[in-house]
């Protein structure tokens, strides 16, 4: 039986931690609970890491000017053929970097074959797209713009011509890439969007806990953490992202299709590697 190989990730816990109870009073730790709390923290610190402030890329150093330009581009519908879509259409930052659709609607109304993953914390993944066909967010940013189902621009030249026609973009590209004689390029567009996405990091109370704040999680959450570890969830879900650092078989025990009722067989990475 063939099993789909996909990028494993568990972003839900990060969002849950950042959105549920962020303003709750911190749980006081009793003196007699101190040893058990310290042991659980040490165990957690051996399995997980706190999120960094940004996802650095030596090949694309982050600058304020580059992030600002990437922010503008992320929301710009000029990057789609008829102006219906932007990056934010499928990766809506108002709804946790996703569009809450089974598959996303492209520029001409057609739908892609896979769900759009979140852009929040995505720059920390070992690869991009569910099948890992892009090495980083910079490479990923250039894909949908030219994809005929997604944003459907016919060529890189058409994209660059549109950007050069905007005086503000000419100035912003020049500021973001001051050493380039001709800064408005397709490659620089992907670098700017990538730099912006590398700042989309969502630290939560769990990160504070991993840094040593024992009061950041309440008693129920600590029990959940203990259960998560003891149940073996960490075999796939560990590190700073609780996933996103390896490819895993989807349907490890049984075929997933009878459970989802999906009509198409998605073979994941095998569709690329054969």
Secondary structure, DSSP 8 states (H G I E B T S, - for coil): ---EEEE----HHHHHHHHSSTTS------GGGHHHHHHHHHHHHHHB----SS---TTS---HHHHHHHHHHHT-GGGSSSS---HHHHS-GGGTTS--SSS-B-TTS-B-SS-----TTGGGSSSBSTT--BSSHHHHHHHHHH-TTTT--S-HHHHHHHHHT-HHHHHHHHHHTTT-TT---HHHHHHHHHHHHTT-----HHHHHHTT-GGGS-HHHHHHHHHHHHTTGGGTS-BTTTS-SSEEEESSSS-SHHHHT-SS---BTHHHH-
